[in-house]
Amino acid sequence: MKTRLHAFFASVVMMFGFTAPGLCAEATPQGLVSELYHSEKNGKSPFDAKVPRTRIAHFFSKELTALIVKDGELSKKNNEPGVLDFAPLYGAQDLDIKNLTVNKPATTKGGTTVAVSFTNYGKKQTARFDLVQEDGAWKISDIHYADGSALLKLFRDTGVKR
């Protein structure tokens, strides 16, 4: 029965592109990314410095979780902004987001990706999420921005290590 419910909710997520928080969101890549944006919109961002590691790990791969946590620790220790001195879901510092769409996942040579499109201050933007399966759940392993930058590369270029 549990498997049938899980499959049902996963198909609802695929058809409508959303999920209620905690409701089989990790069952699909699109559902996980949708849940992440929903959390951010409701003031429960996993990028908040006070968020427990388990909340970050719900969304992100082990590597990306470790880098986000380390960046927060370094930022606090040095009393300076870390790598995440911008809104990581949008690749921008200033936000006026409209028309957010989390698209269906695509399978590529490198794995699974979910593209997100939105308008920020009247300019159409995109972000691409790379996802992997870890411990039986989908996890975001990187975020690529419209300007060609990527979250993992930003961490590596600034010397943040796990």
Secondary structure by P-SEA (a helix, b strand, c coil): caaaaaaaaaaaaaacccccccccccccaaaaaaaaaaaaaaccccccccccaaaaaacccaaaaaaaaaaaaaaaaacccccccccccccccccccccccccccccccccbbbbbbbbcccccbbbbbbbbbcccbbbbccccccccccaaaaaaaacccc
